[in-house]
């Protein structure tokens, strides 16, 4: 049987994304009594620190009856020179799925190519598809189908921005991206987004009439050395009350967290009535559980 990985939203496709979101919403409203992953183990390999990714996957496996093993950079032999392919063969021979949160998307793809069990992208330098499942679930819960809506991405053209571009292409919403010069998203990913993606020259033009405004930290993990330069470059890209006033009257605000109040978002916005960041954070659990069911339950049946 072909192993199903989740390295990007494309691995689920439009119908698969909708199925996972619908399942997550249904289970959140009325938690199921079954524990379909009894006896199964998820290996969680972390190069990058995490709060929401670790807790959502570990708690999700527990609720589904399974078990999760946390592996920090010092807990595996990859850091001591073991080839990624060898580690993939070993872990996939002992565990039923592997979630990886690391720096290199290329390494993730190499791991998946040698794994006999599903591999889940918990975040790479290129994409963060698990966060998008939670974001999309949150939008559907509050406003219904996102197809045909307008989303504004404000800030860094990072892995989250890339995943929003992929989501716009797959689910049929319009995405406006506003970034400082030199910090835009990958040109190939933008090209694949087609006419669903518009690059804007200002945050206000991106937010004009938008149904959802999204941002992220200006200096992601690994960018700390350039933080001072980034603070200067991004000064006109803060999501604040003035920017939200440009959006639609019932626009929502999202942030994948952690947030730096006073930098990429003002306290008034993230703690204000448009913000759904706490629902968004909780939905990491529900979306992850639905994803684990999608990838692991068929293998157990």
C-alpha positions, -999 to 999 in steps of 0.1 A, spaced: 0 0 0 13 35 -9 24 55 21 6 88 24 27 117 36 17 153 45 45 175 34 24 202 19 -13 210 14 -10 195 -21 -7 160 -5 -43 163 7 -57 183 -23 -88 204 -22 -112 176 -13 -88 162 13 -84 196 30 -121 200 32 -125 165 46 -99 171 73 -114 204 83 -150 190 84 -138 161 105 -120 185 129 -150 207 133 -173 178 139 -150 161 165 -145 195 183 -183 199 186 -189 163 197 -157 144 206 -157 108 194 -156 80 220 -134 58 198 -96 55 202 -85 43 168 -48 47 174 -44 23 204 -11 6 201 3 31 176 33 55 181 41 88 166 78 99 166 81 136 168 115 149 156 122 185 166 151 206 153 131 238 161 115 245 194 77 245 196 48 250 219 17 245 198 31 218 174 44 196 202 14 199 225 -12 195 197 4 163 183 12 148 217 -22 155 232 -39 145 200 -22 111 200 -31 106 236 -68 114 229 -68 90 200 -54 62 221 -18 63 208 15 74 221 40 101 210 78 101 215 95 135 216 129 136 200 150 168 205 181 175 184 202 158 210 180 127 211 188 114 176 220 105 157 212 129 128 231 156 147 261 133 149 263 126 113 239 97 107 224 100 72 188 112 71 179 81 50 192 58 77 173 75 105 141 74 84 145 37 78 150 31 115 122 53 129 97 40 103 105 5 113 96 12 149 69 38 147 36 42 128 41 78 117 68 105 120 62 142 125 92 164 117 97 201 126 130 212 111 149 238 91 152 222 57 123 212 35 148 193 14 158 171 43 121 165 51 115 153 15 146 131 18 133 116 50 99 109 35 114 92 5 130 66 28 101 62 53 78 33 53 52 52 74 35 86 70 57 116 75 40 149 86 55 184 80 54 201 114 72 231 99 101 237 75 118 267 61 95 264 31 60 254 43 39 251 74 8 232 62 -4 220 96 -9 256 107 -29 262 76 -53 234 85 -60 251 118 -63 285 102 -88 273 76 -108 254 102 -110 286 123 -122 307 93 -149 281 84 -161 280 120 -165 318 121 -174 328 86 -181 296 65 -164 286 32 -133 306 24 -137 301 -13 -142 335 -31 -130 355 0 -101 379 1 -72 372 25 -44 397 32 -10 384 42 10 412 58 47 409 66 74 384 58 72 362 27 80 331 48 68 295 52 34 306 64 30 330 34 40 301 11 14 279 26 -13 306 23 -4 308 -14 -9 271 -18 -42 273 1 -54 301 -21 -46 280 -52 -63 249 -39 -94 264 -22 -102 293 -45 -97 324 -24 -79 356 -34 -46 363 -15 -30 397 -14 6 396 -2 23 427 12 60 425 21 89 449 23 113 449 -7 137 419 -4 114 399 19 89 386 -6 77 350 -11 95 325 -33 89 334 -70 81 298 -80 55 294 -54 39 327 -63 39 316 -100 21 284 -91 -5 305 -73 -15 321 -106 -42 347 -106 -52 338 -70 -21 357 -57 -15 395 -60 17 411 -47 9 445 -32 32 475 -27 17 484 7 1 468 36 -30 491 33 -36 482 -3 -34 445 6 -58 449 35 -84 470 15 -117 452 19 -101 419 30 -121 393 49 -91 380 68 -59 397 77 -29 374 87 6 381 99 35 364 115 67 375 134 91 396 114 121 375 124 113 338 123 135 312 141 169 313 123 165 350 114 175 364 147 209 377 134 190 400 110 164 412 136 175 448 138 175 452 100 141 435 98 126 458 124 135 488 103 124 472 70 90 461 84 81 493 102 52 501 78 38 465 79 24 464 114 -12 451 117 -28 478 138 -62 495 142 -56 518 112 -48 488 90 -78 468 102 -100 498 94 -91 492 58 -104 457 59 -140 445 56 -163 455 85 -164 419 98 -128 410 90 -110 385 111 -74 387 123 -51 356 126 -15 350 138 1 316 142 19 327 174 40 334 192 33 371 187 54 401 195 29 428 205 41 462 193 60 447 164 41 428 137 8 434 155 -5 459 180 -19 447 213 -52 464 204 -56 441 174 -45 408 187 -65 413 219 -94 429 202 -127 418 188 -115 409 153 -89 385 167 -95 348 166 -59 337 175 -70 317 205 -95 297 186 -68 293 159 -43 280 185 -68 255 200 -77 243 165 -41 231 161 -52 202 183 -84 194 165 -69 198 130 -39 176 140 -62 149 153 -82 149 121 -50 147 101 -37 118 122 -69 99 117 -67 106 80 -32 93 76 -30 66 103 -64 50 107 -65 33 73 -31 17 80 -45 3 112 -77 -12 97 
